Amino acid sequence: MTSNLEKVCSNVLKRVTPSLEEREKVLALAEELKGKVAIIAKNEGVDAKVRIEGSVAKDTWLSGEPDIDIFLQVPAAMPREVFETICLKIAKEATKGFRQIERFAEHPYLEAYVNSTRINIVPCYQVEKGEWISATDRTPFHTDYVNPRLNGHLRGEIRLLKKFMEGIGTYGAEIKVGGFSGYLCELLALHFKSFFEVLKSFAAWKERKIIDYEGFYKGREQDAEKIFEEPLIVVDPIDRGRNVASALRRRCLEEFIVASRMFLQKPSKSYFFPPKTHPFKPRKIADILKTHGTALIFIKFGKVNAVPDILWGQLYKSQKSLRKRLHQYDFNVIRDAVWSNEQDFNVFLFEVENRFLPPKKRHLGPPIEKRADCEKFLQKHTKSLKTISGPHVEKGRWIVETRRKYKDIVILLAETLKNGGRQAGVANLIAQTIAEKLQILTNEEILKPYRTSKEFAVFLTRYLVGKAHWL
């Protein structure tokens, strides 16, 4: 490593490594909650094992950002419907009096905030290795696999990697982010031995990468490429049939690749601690919208009755369907985004070249050598009321100019979403909310909501700047 890179990493590591006092405080809280969960489970008649998992159990957490994961292991014979309800009840009782959020992965779990520390109380089954009933059953095995292989140096390298990914916005496997999980970071550090070598490897990215720490597919890497479809394959050391990077979105992978290249060229602490975004004043937003010359369309709606992970999954699904709908009617989407405060403010943003399209469009027909197709084309368009001009032959194929169904993107979206938009692929819970109340705003019309929410203002400012916030 260069001296500048070593200096940056050394300074960052000092900031992200918990002090002895902080460690003792976090571990004491973890043990206290572990004991509470165990007592409540026993009182509920559940024969459970309670363990501390995750980054706190492995001592790979970042200073000031402890996430305490308490895992409630119940007997494998417990029915799934009982498993989901009784474990959530135990978790809520253990954190009674504190802010609680129901989360959902494969099954419900509880997120709570105790003295500003985030606590995840997660149920899983007591199983033998490989006999998984739920996805979370692997977690205790992950902890037991990683811990003996770590030392003080590697824990520091993991902290650097996590903070780097957090700084560039690619850390966190939750649906909202779709980034690198903590366990994935730990496996990368184990495989490459250092933060620098992880970045160096990804900076040289070509097409696909296979990381198989246990060598399950050694000498037959092609089998792994057939089993796993994702561009990054990190074979789980405790489950050869699982890719730890399967939930990683392509965007996050690509952001990490380019950020790795740029950081290695010019190391800076800004990758770990990017400057905060200060929202533009509304007048500046209005000026930017005018100079862009495009049309920004905002679909704004209220509270969706769903836990955050379900909410984001449905938001992304709906966004994709609406983008497809706009392309179907020739509105060219330059960029799009989705934002939510996970409470009562949700927005789809579509930036298109023009809000209005010409009343007619050019439609290409079949080549003249395809006689049967030509006959069908002529039958359809010769006497159609939608035909404005043609059909006529041009450069060896039939051409017709037809009347557009939608010239205004706002009218298209209003009709598409009139009853929620299920027929256009809008997800069920999103459609329910949209059917009740919906606003379609264009350009400066967004300024009123902009003034009411600082979080949304930060989002829109970042969107309009359009530059990676860590640059």
C-alpha positions in Angstrom: 0.0 0.0 0.0 1.1 3.6 -0.6 1.9 5.8 2.3 -1.1 8.0 1.6 -3.5 5.0 1.5 -2.0 3.6 4.7 -2.4 7.0 6.4 -6.1 7.3 5.3 -6.9 3.7 6.4 -5.1 4.2 9.8 -7.0 7.3 10.5 -10.4 5.7 9.5 -9.7 2.6 11.6 -9.1 4.7 14.7 -12.5 6.3 14.2 -14.5 3.1 13.5 -13.0 0.8 16.1 -15.0 0.8 19.3 -13.2 1.7 22.5 -13.0 -0.7 25.4 -15.7 1.3 27.3 -18.0 1.3 24.3 -17.5 -2.5 23.8 -18.3 -3.1 27.5 -21.5 -1.0 27.3 -22.8 -2.7 24.1 -21.9 -6.2 25.3 -23.6 -5.5 28.7 -26.8 -4.4 26.9 -26.6 -7.5 24.6 -26.3 -9.9 27.6 -29.2 -8.1 29.4 -31.5 -8.5 26.4 -30.4 -12.0 25.8 -31.4 -12.8 29.4 -34.7 -11.1 29.0 -35.6 -13.0 25.9 -34.6 -16.3 27.5 -36.8 -15.7 30.6 -39.8 -14.5 28.6 -39.5 -17.5 26.2 -39.4 -19.9 29.2 -42.5 -18.2 30.7 -44.2 -18.7 27.4 -43.4 -22.4 27.5 -40.9 -22.2 24.6 -37.8 -24.4 25.0 -35.4 -22.0 23.3 -31.8 -21.3 23.0 -30.9 -17.7 22.9 -27.7 -16.4 21.3 -26.0 -13.2 20.4 -25.1 -13.2 16.7 -24.0 -10.8 14.0 -21.3 -8.2 14.1 -21.4 -7.8 17.9 -20.8 -11.5 18.4 -17.9 -11.4 16.0 -16.6 -8.0 17.1 -16.7 -6.6 13.6 -19.2 -3.7 14.3 -18.4 0.0 13.8 -18.0 2.4 16.6 -21.2 4.4 17.2 -23.2 1.9 15.0 -23.8 -1.3 17.1 -26.5 -3.6 15.8 -27.3 -6.2 18.5 -28.7 -9.4 16.9 -30.4 -11.7 19.4 -31.4 -15.0 17.9 -34.2 -17.1 19.4 -33.6 -20.7 18.5 -36.8 -22.8 18.9 -37.3 -26.6 18.4 -37.5 -27.8 14.8 -40.9 -29.4 15.6 -42.6 -26.0 16.2 -45.2 -25.3 13.4 -44.4 -22.3 11.3 -47.6 -20.4 12.2 -46.8 -20.8 15.9 -43.1 -20.0 15.3 -44.0 -16.6 13.7 -46.5 -15.5 16.3 -45.0 -16.6 19.6 -41.5 -15.5 18.7 -42.7 -12.0 17.7 -44.7 -11.9 21.0 -41.5 -12.8 23.0 -39.5 -10.1 21.1 -42.0 -7.4 21.8 -42.3 -8.2 25.5 -38.5 -8.2 25.8 -38.3 -4.7 24.4 -41.5 -3.3 25.8 -41.5 0.4 26.3 -39.0 1.0 23.4 -39.7 1.9 19.7 -40.4 -1.3 17.8 -40.6 -2.0 14.1 -41.8 -5.3 12.6 -39.5 -6.4 9.8 -39.9 -9.3 7.4 -37.2 -11.4 5.7 -38.5 -14.9 5.0 -40.6 -14.5 8.2 -41.3 -11.7 10.7 -38.7 -10.5 13.2 -38.6 -7.4 15.4 -36.3 -4.4 15.2 -36.3 -2.2 18.4 -34.3 0.8 19.6 -33.1 0.5 23.2 -31.1 3.6 24.4 -30.6 4.5 20.7 -29.1 1.1 19.9 -30.8 -0.9 17.2 -31.7 -4.4 18.4 -32.9 -7.2 16.1 -34.6 -10.1 17.7 -34.8 -12.9 15.2 -36.4 -16.3 15.4 -34.8 -19.4 13.9 -34.9 -23.2 14.3 -32.6 -25.5 16.2 -31.3 -27.6 13.3 -28.3 -29.7 12.3 -26.1 -28.1 9.7 -27.7 -28.4 6.2 -31.1 -29.2 7.5 -32.4 -25.7 7.2 -36.1 -25.0 7.8 -35.9 -21.2 7.6 -33.2 -18.9 6.0 -32.1 -17.6 9.4 -31.2 -21.1 10.7 -27.8 -20.6 9.1 -26.8 -17.5 11.1 -25.5 -19.3 14.2 -23.4 -21.5 12.0 -22.0 -18.4 10.2 -21.0 -17.0 13.6 -19.3 -20.3 14.6 -17.6 -20.5 11.3 -16.2 -16.9 11.1 -15.2 -16.3 14.7 -12.3 -18.9 15.0 -10.8 -17.5 11.7 -10.7 -13.9 12.8 -7.9 -12.0 14.6 -7.4 -8.4 15.6 -5.9 -7.5 12.2 -8.8 -9.1 10.2 -11.4 -7.5 12.4 -9.8 -4.1 11.5 -9.8 -4.9 7.8 -13.5 -5.9 8.0 -14.3 -2.6 9.7 -12.5 -0.7 7.0 -14.4 -2.6 4.3 -17.8 -2.1 6.0 -17.2 1.6 6.5 -16.1 2.1 2.9 -19.2 0.3 1.6 -21.4 2.3 4.0 -19.8 5.5 2.9 -20.4 4.8 -0.8 -24.0 3.6 -0.1 -23.5 -0.1 -0.9 -23.7 -1.6 2.6 -26.7 -3.5 3.8 -28.5 -6.5 2.4 -32.0 -5.2 3.2 -34.3 -4.8 0.2 -34.2 -1.0 0.3 -30.4 -1.0 -0.3 -29.7 -4.4 -2.0 -26.0 -4.1 -1.0 -23.3 -6.2 0.7 -24.3 -7.9 3.9 -22.0 -7.9 7.0 -21.4 -11.6 6.5 -20.4 -11.1 2.9 -17.9 -8.4 3.9 -16.4 -10.8 6.5 -16.1 -13.6 3.9 -14.4 -11.2 1.4 -11.9 -10.1 4.1 -11.2 -13.7 5.0 -10.6 -14.7 1.4 -8.5 -11.7 0.3 -6.8 -11.2 3.8 -7.1 -7.4 3.7 -9.2 -4.4 2.8 -6.7 -3.3 0.2 -6.7 -6.7 -1.6 -10.5 -6.8 -1.7 -10.6 -3.4 -3.4 -7.7 -4.3 -5.7 -9.5 -7.5 -6.8 -12.8 -5.7 -7.5 -11.1 -2.8 -9.2 -9.9 -5.3 -11.8 -13.4 -6.7 -12.4 -14.1 -8.2 -15.8 -17.2 -10.3 -16.1 -17.9 -12.7 -13.2 -16.1 -13.5 -10.0 -16.3 -16.8 -8.0 -15.1 -16.8 -4.4 -15.2 -20.3 -2.9 -13.4 -20.1 0.5 -13.9 -23.8 1.3 -13.1 -25.0 -2.3 -16.4 -26.8 -2.8 -16.1 -26.2 -6.6 -12.4 -26.3 -6.9 -11.5 -27.6 -10.4 -15.1 -27.4 -11.5 -15.9 -23.7 -11.4 -18.1 -24.1 -14.4 -20.5 -26.1 -12.3 -20.8 -23.1 -9.9 -21.5 -20.8 -12.9 -24.3 -23.0 -14.0 -25.8 -23.3 -10.5 -25.6 -19.6 -9.7 -26.7 -16.9 -12.1 -25.4 -13.8 -10.4 -22.3 -11.9 -11.5 -20.7 -12.2 -8.1 -20.7 -15.7 -6.6 -19.5 -16.1 -3.0 -20.2 -19.7 -2.0 -21.4 -20.0 1.6 -18.8 -22.0 3.5 -21.5 -23.7 5.5 -23.9 -24.3 2.5 -22.4 -25.1 -0.9 -25.8 -24.5 -2.5 -26.1 -20.9 -1.5 -24.6 -17.8 -3.0 -24.0 -15.2 -0.2 -24.1 -12.5 -2.8 -27.4 -13.5 -4.3 -29.3 -10.5 -3.0 -26.6 -8.0 -4.2 -28.1 -5.6 -6.8 -26.1 -5.0 -9.9 -26.0 -1.3 -9.2 -24.4 -1.7 -5.8 -21.8 -4.1 -7.3 -20.9 -1.6 -10.0 -20.8 1.3 -7.6 -18.3 -0.7 -5.4 -16.2 -1.6 -8.5 -15.8 2.0 -9.7 -15.4 3.4 -6.1 -12.6 0.8 -5.5 -10.8 2.0 -8.6 -11.0 5.6 -7.8 -10.1 5.2 -4.1 -7.0 3.2 -5.0 -6.0 5.9 -7.5 -6.6 8.8 -5.0 -7.3 7.6 -1.4 -9.5 9.9 0.6 -11.5 9.7 3.8 -14.5 11.1 1.9 -15.2 7.6 0.7 -15.7 6.5 4.3 -17.2 9.7 5.6 -18.9 11.5 2.6 -20.0 15.1 3.1 -23.7 15.5 4.1 -26.1 16.7 1.4 -27.6 20.1 2.2 -30.9 20.5 0.4 -31.1 23.3 -2.2 -33.4 26.2 -1.6 -36.8 25.8 -3.4 -35.9 28.7 -5.8 -32.7 26.9 -6.9 -34.7 23.7 -7.4 -37.1 25.6 -9.7 -34.2 27.0 -11.6 -32.5 23.6 -12.0 -35.8 22.1 -13.3 -36.1 24.8 -15.9 -32.5 24.4 -17.1 -32.7 20.6 -17.3 -35.3 21.0 -20.1 -36.8 17.6 -19.3 -40.1 16.7 -17.5 -39.9 15.3 -14.0 -43.0 13.4 -13.1 -43.7 12.7 -9.5 -46.3 10.1 -8.4 -47.0 10.8 -4.8 -49.1 8.7 -2.4 -49.5 8.1 1.3 -49.1 5.3 3.8 -48.8 1.7 2.7 -49.7 -0.8 5.3 -46.6 -3.0 5.1 -43.4 -3.5 7.1 -40.4 -1.8 5.5 -38.9 -4.8 3.7 -42.3 -5.7 2.1 -42.9 -2.0 1.3 -39.5 -1.6 -0.6 -40.0 -4.8 -2.5 -43.4 -3.6 -3.7 -42.1 -0.1 -4.5 -39.3 -1.5 -6.7 -41.6 -3.9 -8.4 -44.2 -1.2 -9.1 -41.5 1.2 -10.3 -40.3 -1.3 -12.9 -43.8 -2.0 -14.1 -44.6 1.7 -14.5 -41.3 2.4 -16.3 -42.3 -0.4 -18.8 -45.7 1.2 -19.2 -44.2 4.5 -20.1 -41.9 3.0 -22.7 -44.8 1.1 -24.1 -46.4 4.4 -25.1 -43.1 6.0 -26.3 -42.3 8.2 -23.4 -38.5 8.0 -23.2 -37.5 7.6 -19.5 -34.0 9.1 -19.0 -33.8 8.3 -15.3 -36.2 7.1 -12.6 -36.1 6.7 -8.8 -38.2 5.8 -5.8 -38.3 7.4 -2.4 -40.1 6.7 0.8 -40.0 7.8 4.5 -41.5 4.3 5.2 -44.5 6.1 6.9 -46.9 8.4 5.0 -44.8 9.8 2.1 -44.0 7.7 -1.0 -42.9 8.9 -4.4 -42.1 7.4 -7.8 -40.0 9.8 -9.9 -39.8 9.5 -13.7 -37.7 11.9 -15.7 -38.7 11.9 -19.4 -37.5 13.8 -22.4 -40.9 15.4 -22.9 -44.2 15.5 -21.0 -46.1 15.8 -24.4 -45.6 13.8 -27.5 -46.7 14.6 -31.1 -50.3 13.5 -31.9 -49.0 11.0 -34.5 -46.3 8.3 -34.6 -44.6 6.4 -37.3 -45.2 2.6 -37.2 -43.0 0.2 -39.1 -44.8 -2.7 -40.9 -43.4 -5.9 -42.3 -40.9 -6.2 -45.2 -42.7 -6.5 -48.5 -41.4 -10.0 -49.1 -43.5 -11.3 -46.2 -46.8 -11.5 -48.1 -49.0 -13.0 -45.4 -47.8 -10.4 -42.8 -48.3 -7.6 -45.3 -51.9 -8.6 -45.9 -52.6 -8.6 -42.1 -50.9 -5.3 -41.7 -53.0 -3.7 -44.6 -56.2 -5.2 -43.2 -55.5 -3.6 -39.8 -54.4 -0.2 -40.9 -56.0 0.7 -44.2 -59.4 1.6 -42.8 -58.5 2.2 -39.2 -59.7 5.4 -37.6 -56.3 5.6 -35.9 -54.5 5.9 -39.3 -53.5 9.4 -40.1 -51.2 8.7 -43.1 -50.5 5.6 -45.2 -49.9 2.8 -45.4 -47.2 3.3 -48.0 -44.0 1.4 -49.0 -40.7 2.9 -48.0 -37.3 1.2 -48.3 -38.8 -2.2 -48.8 -41.4 -2.3 -46.0 -44.8 -0.9 -45.2 -45.1 2.2 -43.1 -48.1 3.8 -41.5 -48.5 6.9 -39.4 -51.1 6.4 -36.6 -52.8 8.5 -34.0 -51.3 8.2 -30.5 -53.5 7.0 -27.7 -51.6 9.2 -25.2 -49.9 12.5 -25.9 -49.7 13.6 -22.3 -47.7 11.4 -19.8 -49.9 12.8 -17.0 -53.1 11.5 -18.6 -51.5 8.2 -19.3 -50.4 7.8 -15.7 -53.8 9.0 -14.3 -55.7 6.5 -16.4 -53.2 3.7 -15.6 -53.4 4.4 -11.9 -57.1 5.2 -11.7 -58.0 2.0 -9.9 -54.5 1.5 -8.4 -52.7 0.2 -11.4 -52.8 -3.5 -10.8 -53.5 -4.2 -14.4 -50.2 -2.4 -15.3 -48.2 -4.4 -12.8 -48.4 -2.2 -9.7 -47.9 -4.3 -6.6 -51.0 -5.1 -4.6 -50.4 -3.1 -1.4 -49.1 -0.1 -3.4 -52.2 -0.3 -5.6 -54.5 -0.2 -2.6 -53.0 3.0 -1.4 -52.8 4.7 -4.8 -56.5 3.8 -5.5 -57.5 5.8 -2.4 -55.4 8.9 -2.9 -52.9 9.9 -5.6 -51.1 13.0 -6.7 -49.3 13.3 -10.1 -47.1 16.4 -10.0 -44.8 17.8 -12.7 -41.6 19.8 -12.3 -42.2 22.9 -10.0 -45.4 21.4 -8.6 -43.2 19.2 -6.3 -42.0 22.3 -4.4 -44.8 22.2 -1.9 -44.0 18.7 -0.7 -40.3 19.6 -1.0 -40.7 22.3 1.6 -42.4 20.0 4.1 -39.9 17.1 4.2 -36.1 17.6 4.7 -35.5 13.9 4.0 -37.3 14.2 0.6 -35.5 17.5 -0.1 -32.1 15.7 0.4 -33.2 12.9 -1.9 -34.4 15.3 -4.7 -31.2 17.5 -4.3 -29.0 14.4 -4.7 -31.1 13.2 -7.7 -30.8 16.6 -9.5 -27.0 16.8 -8.7 -26.8 13.4 -10.2 -23.2 12.8 -9.0 -22.2 9.9 -6.7 -22.3 11.6 -3.3 -18.8 10.2 -2.3 -17.1 11.9 -5.3 
